[in-house]
């Protein structure tokens, strides 16, 4: 390895971290205070593209979409912790476990926070191994339990994946969707405020005659501001539960009399119209069909598994348990 012309320098004024740029990766060298320092700058993540409707998407779907961007190159090394590579797969795994509120942040911010969690976790793991904690009996037991959980989840996922076939999807579509009216859709306008008090004051102004569209253009923090807050027609499934509950409880022309708390702030909502949607095409219905088939497959797999397991009742201390006859 050729030496860089510039010597490694501390990251963000924390001498605990040192970054050594080596081609396409970042190597991080740990010292005693490393765990207290923030994560150094990694290789830039791939762009997730615009997520302008994130406040109205299911938060879990938003995070899953972000993780999927990284999974396109799962083995790409974004950072090295001593001799341990941190890949996009590692970061994606953390993103999938994040709380729903994180979905309101930008892709870059979610990526950085997930990387920070990953680095700290890996750093602690390396230190634990140096202190031989992996040889502690209690730690070994915890590791075994974690492996059991991972295997169980992998087993369930395989069953669910196997159930989602093209034939099963088309059969479910023909049974539940084809020839039937589509879901009800509501057209609404929204104005997003940072605080509840701002939203409440805006509602009072709108009730007094202020123009909703103009206020949205001037004051809304939502990406729909340029369109006067117009969301267009939405199904209940396509918006967050809080926003959906308010939207679908109102008639055309009505405005929610209270601010609606949701990811990113407080919404003022007014409904413009309501229609029954057309029958979804197969491709439009496919995501919901997949979710339904997966849920059924998981339930059936667990039920079948438990019905065939031999349960052994506990005996007294020191006695050998006797298997239950099936």
ABEGO torsion letter per residue (X at the ends): XBBBABBBBBBGGBAABBBBBBEABBBBBBBAAAAABBBBBBBBBBBAEBBAAAAABBAAAAAAAAAAAAAABAABBABBBEABBBBAAAAAAAAAABBAAAAABBAAAAAAAAAAAAAAAAAAAAAAAAAGAAABAAAAAAAAAAAAAAAAAAAAAAAAAAABBAAAAAAAAAAAABGBBBBBBBBBBBBBBABAAAAAAAAAAAAAGBBAAAAAAAABABAAAAAGGBAEBBBAAABBAAAAAAAAABBBGBBBABBBBBBGEBBBBBBABBBBBBBBBAAAAAAAAAAAAAAAAAAAAAAAAAAABBBBBBBBBGBBBBBBBX
